[in-house]
Amino acid sequence: MSGTFGVRISPEARRGEGGENQVKAFFSDTFQWCIMSKDIDFGTDLWVMPVSDEGIPSFVVLGVQVKTGASYFRHPKKDEQGNVIGWWFGFDANHEASWTNGRIAHIIVLISDEGTMYWSKIESSQIDHSCQMPRILVRKDHVLKKTDEEELSEFACSTYEKSVFNGAVWNGLTSIKKQDRIRFAMLVPRVVAPHANKHVDNLKGHEALASLLYGNENGIERYWAAGSGFMADAAMQKGKRKDEAWASSDWCWKAAAAFYDYLDGQGGRLDELFSVAKSPEEQAASAVMQFAFDIDDNDWSAALQHIEAVMTYDLYPVDKAWLLVHESWAMFELGRKDEAISAGSNAVSLCLRNPDDITANGICGVAVRLLWQYDWIWGNVKSSGRQVDTAEVIQSSDNPIFWWLELGECGIAGNAVSNRWLHSIGEAEKTHSLRRRFISLILQTAFLGDRDAWKRYCCLQAENAYAQIEDDNEGRTDIVNVLEMFRRCSSKDDYRKVLRSAIQRASDSRIVEYAETVSLDESTHSTALNDLTLFQCIGDYLSADKADEVCRWCLMTLASVREYVRKVSATFNIPIELFKTLKACYMAASRDVQEEIEQWFLELPCVEESYASRAQNLTILFPASFWSDDNLATLLQRGDEGSLQQWYEYERSSHDEEAEAQWHVKVKSGQIDVIKSIDDAQKLSEDEIRRVSDCFSAYCAEVIASYEQSGVIAVHGVDHMLSAFLFCGYAHPELVDWDSFAKIMLSNAEALQDKRWPLKFLIHFSNELPDGIREELFSMLSCFVKSFEDKANIVYWLAYEAMASLCEDERQNIIDYLMANNRFDAVARIVQRFPSEKYVQLMVAMLKMGSVDVCDAVAGALAKLELCNLGGTTVSKIVDDIMRNGTLAQKKWVAEVVVESTEEIPVEMREQLIAMEDSIGASKRKALKERLDA
């Protein structure tokens, strides 16, 4: 039992007035606790103090409320069989407030006529307020006995307020042992560095290092300028001051000089710190510093080597724990499971043996958090034959093991966004200050070994850099560095967002060159998913050699998934991500590798339902030669799950008369989801079209009736029934029931996201429908937008875009409305579909003023105006410049417009299209070549 060492109390004194009553006797004789005098009645019958077996008082008080007699057993609680399980003890609100105020723990003891003592803790969570007065249940099986001593002692201590370390002080910590000073300076600089506003006459090396790490470089410069300490010449420049610091015999001054160089963008001295470290504590600190800079370069093997090189020294226990937590982190990233667990467990053990060291608390906290992550990823973390129960580790320690998170990190994070740093003079100074703060945050979390906090601050730094690029369309030089920051630390979604933005912004091959430097063989736990995401986004633009490398790596990994899981401790669905990566890189790969992928797919044993749709997306890219009768027979026989089987049957129906006949039978039987395209719909007879329409009408009536009865909205994701109807409606508009389509669109029976696809279909194809049907659909959409409540939803604006396609007379009014609501990208798409000379100036203005997304769409509209010979020399020059210097996304828009157009391509435009073929991505490149050759 923990307590403060001091005066020892004899057993006789502890017994006190034992025997006065039963409860006092029990606590004094059985537990041998102190019975406290009670001269004033505070509403509690008895005060007792836990005492350890060694006679050491805890100086913690437990309040005991005692009630005796049958009257307190008049309100029993019974179970379903009528057996008494306990008794309700009622009290007033004043007593409740006193007993549960959080300062002193209380229990209630009920004594029966037979002398049996039943007890219960008085806790807010256990109090029942369903009756007129608050009450608590005292259970029949909760008899006070000797074995309750430990539980009652812990309950008494649970509300005791331990002293809290309050962080930065005016003078900093003064009682640091020599062997601890470097570790303290690196892990808790806030409490080592002198206050930022304090004048210091003799700054020590570890205080200087702490000041720099905490972000107070101004204090160091003031100290140097004052001519104090061993740096006496006030006229010396900062560079010479750093040289003097480096020449000092104090390793901390050397570290301060090296770190100051690093802040100024000169990291040379950092590499030398390791070699000049002499004592064990210096060796440990230098290894941790080198670790931080190694992981900043994403070199986890080098980081681990620097840590392991020092582990053989005779280190102080907390320094050993410090290195162990870094060793565990690096091994985790490198997939060395058992060693990572062992190192983390040993770090916790060493820290718990040093409860008075505040840095041990922080190290212990991050070690436990790492073990938690291992348990989540690997399950039932075990080390040395025993399971590591991280919750038990925390509960068994009196130390605030997450002290760092509560004190150090929060304090630094607070300063990072404080007026001191953000309200600088001018944007340049503000950017400089933020950069210094991020460096400080990232290094301190790396020094501690706090993986989560390090990743979080790396992400914040990346987001800050990304925001600066977003605000400055000309500042594109750092986009590759920003991508690398996100790749190392961000989530998949954030990384994909930045990648797509980079593709929209980059006007040259830098993004592709960056992607081609990334090796999937070097992925770690933190980068594995982002590495795949990179190639999923950029795969279409890769060189054939790199695309071949990525595709072959995917095939090899799919054959050895378990080994890859072990290597990177993957927590994502590997087959799905690899299928997505193969699909992204397939078109850019050489034909030899494409054939390898096709043969590999043909030889698969069976495709599971969980990734069948991803596999189908890949096979859509396969050429017609793949879908031979023999290959189809093989695929149909192996029993792939999900939609793949239907996909194979659909492919067979396209070149097999018997299979096509079966396809028609399915349509006639009402299985209309086999209609996959407009081409399919055009193969149907009038009777089959009517059959599709009847099935769709019945489906709409059923869905609407179900919604009106239950209020449950149908969510389909992809509504194959609706798709089949629209394909048939386009092919034979006069034969289908458009009224049912209008009803389902105006009804709330289907989710809003399910209405995106039909609206996009109308946007692209409705202008080719007969006039009467277009008028009917326009009227339906007019009602749709009038009843729409959420104007921020994209569905609302898609409806207006569709209306612009349906009604030429209202098109200008719709464009004006979209412009008034800043829907510039929608306006550009409308102009692309319906080019007119009157829109030329509008598009030119939007290209100059619009956002990145808008400029992409405007590039497509201007290309269409050029193809239609509506823009004159102004548009010709702009389109030419886009094809020469535009972003990758803008070039892709231009290529798509050209591929889809039927107009003759101007000679100069043709020359530029040929020149930009290699920069538009493999999937569009083939179609563009065919269009240019036509």
Salt bridges, closest charged atoms under 4 A:
GLU17 OE1 - LYS24 NZ 3.78
GLU20 OE1 - LYS24 NZ 3.11
ASP41 OD1 - LYS38 NZ 3.95
ASP92 OD1 - HIS95 ND1 2.85
GLU96 OE2 - HIS129 NE2 2.88
ASP128 OD2 - ARG135 NE 2.75
ASP141 OD1 - ARG139 NE 3.52
ASP148 OD1 - LYS145 NZ 3.84
GLU149 OE1 - LYS146 NZ 2.87
GLU151 OE2 - LYS121 NZ 3.39
ASP180 OD1 - ARG183 NH2 2.79
ASP201 OD1 - HIS199 NE2 2.65
GLU217 OE2 - ARG436 NH1 2.30
GLU221 OE2 - LYS238 NZ 3.76
ASP243 OD1 - ARG269 NH2 2.36
ASP250 OD1 - ARG181 NH1 3.69
ASP261 OD1 - LYS242 NZ 2.93
ASP261 OD2 - ARG269 NH1 3.05
ASP264 OD2 - LYS238 NZ 3.60
ASP264 OD2 - LYS242 NZ 3.22
ASP264 OD1 - ARG436 NH2 2.95
ASP294 OD2 - HIS306 ND1 2.79
ASP296 OD1 - ARG488 NH1 3.82
GLU308 OE2 - ARG336 NH2 3.95
ASP319 OD1 - ARG183 NH1 2.68
GLU333 OE2 - ARG451 NE 3.15
GLU339 OE2 - ARG336 NH2 2.83
ASP357 OD2 - ARG183 NH2 2.74
GLU409 OE2 - ARG456 NH2 2.31
GLU427 OE2 - LYS430 NZ 3.55
ASP450 OD1 - ARG369 NH2 2.85
ASP452 OD2 - ARG369 NE 3.83
ASP452 OD1 - ARG451 NH1 3.72
GLU470 OE2 - ARG505 NH2 2.64
GLU484 OE2 - ARG487 NH2 2.97
GLU484 OE2 - ARG488 NE 3.98
ASP493 OD1 - ARG496 NH1 3.18
ASP508 OD1 - ARG510 NE 2.93
ASP531 OD1 - ARG487 NH1 2.55
GLU549 OE2 - LYS546 NZ 2.95
GLU577 OE2 - LYS492 NZ 2.93
GLU577 OE2 - LYS580 NZ 3.58
GLU595 OE2 - ARG591 NE 3.66
GLU596 OE2 - ARG552 NH2 2.68
GLU598 OE2 - ARG591 NH1 2.78
ASP629 OD1 - HIS655 ND1 3.64
ASP640 OD1 - ARG638 NE 2.87
GLU649 OE1 - LYS666 NZ 2.71
GLU660 OE2 - HIS664 NE2 3.82
ASP680 OD1 - LYS683 NZ 3.75
GLU686 OE1 - ARG690 NH2 3.75
ASP687 OD1 - ARG690 NH1 3.75
GLU688 OE2 - HIS664 ND1 2.85
GLU688 OE2 - LYS668 NZ 3.97
ASP719 OD2 - HIS716 NE2 3.95
GLU750 OE2 - HIS716 NE2 3.22
ASP771 OD1 - ARG774 NH2 2.41
GLU801 OE2 - ARG829 NE 2.88
GLU801 OE2 - ARG833 NH2 2.86
ASP825 OD2 - ARG829 NH1 3.68
ASP880 OD2 - ARG884 NE 2.73
GLU896 OE2 - LYS924 NZ 3.62
GLU903 OE1 - LYS864 NZ 3.23
